[in-house]
């Protein structure tokens, strides 16, 4: 099944509504900004990291214009994080670079990837993510996004990024 169709089916199954925005393929936030002008809500970026030994994996989600201070994140999580490889991304989330989003957690059947959300997301009315492909953006209410996170089953927490 195509990755986006898996996302749509999963969201329908758990009664999560969304607005779908189709656009040309985008691989960076800068490219995506060209297509987000008329899309409401918080636009997010997603980083896939691993611990020093490669045993734990983290998906970091934050507002698209913010930067992650890896040293600060290491202290907050009591880890030594670095970016995970494309192979690890494919293995653990079933995704390729440019399509990373929290919806990749539906492919993480053992729920071993830990989700770290920036505190700012808590206050957003709406959030936007790719549906595991970089040719569309989904807008969800924060309530629906939190419902998705609680159903998908991975450990998650808010931190101040």
MARDREN-73699 format. One line per field, with one value per residue (C-alpha): residue number from 1; residue in three letters; x, y, z. Coordinates in steps of 0.25 Angstrom, whole numbers. Example, Ala and Ser with C-alpha at 12.3 -4.5 7.8 and 13.67 -1.06 7.14 Angstrom:
2
k = (1|2)
r = (ALA|SER)
east = (49|55)
north = (-18|-4)
up = (31|29)
// end
This chain:
161
k = (1|2|3|4|5|6|7|8|9|10|11|12|13|14|15|16|17|18|19|20|21|22|23|24|25|26|27|28|29|30|31|32|33|34|35|36|37|38|39|40|41|42|43|44|45|46|47|48|49|50|51|52|53|54|55|56|57|58|59|60|61|62|63|64|65|66|67|68|69|70|71|72|73|74|75|76|77|78|79|80|81|82|83|84|85|86|87|88|89|90|91|92|93|94|95|96|97|98|99|100|101|102|103|104|105|106|107|108|109|110|111|112|113|114|115|116|117|118|119|120|121|122|123|124|125|126|127|128|129|130|131|132|133|134|135|136|137|138|139|140|141|142|143|144|145|146|147|148|149|150|151|152|153|154|155|156|157|158|159|160|161)
r = (UNK|UNK|UNK|UNK|UNK|UNK|UNK|UNK|UNK|UNK|UNK|UNK|UNK|UNK|UNK|UNK|UNK|UNK|UNK|UNK|UNK|UNK|UNK|UNK|UNK|UNK|UNK|UNK|UNK|UNK|UNK|UNK|UNK|UNK|UNK|UNK|UNK|UNK|UNK|UNK|UNK|UNK|UNK|UNK|UNK|UNK|UNK|UNK|UNK|UNK|UNK|UNK|UNK|UNK|UNK|UNK|UNK|UNK|UNK|UNK|UNK|UNK|UNK|UNK|UNK|UNK|UNK|UNK|UNK|UNK|UNK|UNK|UNK|UNK|UNK|UNK|UNK|UNK|UNK|UNK|UNK|UNK|UNK|UNK|UNK|UNK|UNK|UNK|UNK|UNK|UNK|UNK|UNK|UNK|UNK|UNK|UNK|UNK|UNK|UNK|UNK|UNK|UNK|UNK|UNK|UNK|UNK|UNK|UNK|UNK|UNK|UNK|UNK|UNK|UNK|UNK|UNK|UNK|UNK|UNK|UNK|UNK|UNK|UNK|UNK|UNK|UNK|UNK|UNK|UNK|UNK|UNK|UNK|UNK|UNK|UNK|UNK|UNK|UNK|UNK|UNK|UNK|UNK|UNK|UNK|UNK|UNK|UNK|UNK|UNK|UNK|UNK|UNK|UNK|UNK|UNK|UNK|UNK|UNK|UNK|UNK)
east = (0|5|10|0|-12|-8|-8|-22|-27|-22|-27|-41|-40|-38|-48|-37|-42|-32|-31|-22|-13|-7|6|19|29|37|49|53|45|50|43|31|29|26|13|9|5|-10|-10|-14|-8|6|16|25|38|43|56|60|71|78|85|100|99|88|78|68|62|55|46|47|36|36|31|38|46|52|65|69|81|86|94|82|73|84|83|68|67|80|85|96|88|92|84|80|84|74|74|70|59|54|55|48|38|37|40|50|57|47|35|37|25|19|10|22|19|8|20|27|19|28|26|41|42|40|34|39|29|33|25|20|12|3|-2|-5|-19|-15|-3|2|10|13|5|18|20|25|14|3|1|-9|-15|-21|-27|-18|-29|-29|-13|-13|-24|-15|-3|-10|-16|-3|4|18|24|23|26|27|40|45|53)
north = (0|14|21|32|23|15|29|32|18|19|33|29|16|24|35|46|57|66|75|70|80|74|81|78|69|77|72|84|94|104|97|95|109|112|104|107|121|118|106|110|104|101|96|85|79|65|60|45|43|31|30|28|12|12|5|16|24|38|46|61|70|85|97|98|111|106|100|88|90|75|78|84|72|62|68|68|53|49|43|46|48|48|48|34|28|27|12|13|23|13|1|8|17|12|25|32|46|57|50|48|51|46|38|29|23|15|7|5|-7|-10|5|6|20|31|44|57|69|83|90|100|89|88|102|101|100|93|85|81|69|61|48|40|45|59|63|66|73|69|80|74|80|79|70|61|60|57|46|40|40|33|23|20|15|20|27|42|55|70|77|91|92)
up = (0|-3|9|9|6|19|27|21|25|39|42|36|45|58|54|52|42|34|22|11|3|-10|-15|-23|-16|-5|2|11|19|10|-2|6|10|-5|-3|11|9|9|19|33|46|51|40|46|43|48|51|53|63|70|83|83|82|72|82|84|73|74|65|69|64|65|58|44|47|60|61|70|80|80|93|100|95|100|114|114|110|117|104|93|80|66|53|49|35|24|26|40|36|26|36|48|41|27|22|13|15|11|16|31|40|52|43|41|55|49|42|56|60|72|77|80|74|84|80|85|83|85|95|85|78|91|89|74|69|57|52|39|34|22|21|19|5|1|-9|1|15|25|34|47|59|71|78|66|66|81|79|68|77|88|79|71|84|84|96|94|102|101|103|102|89)
// end
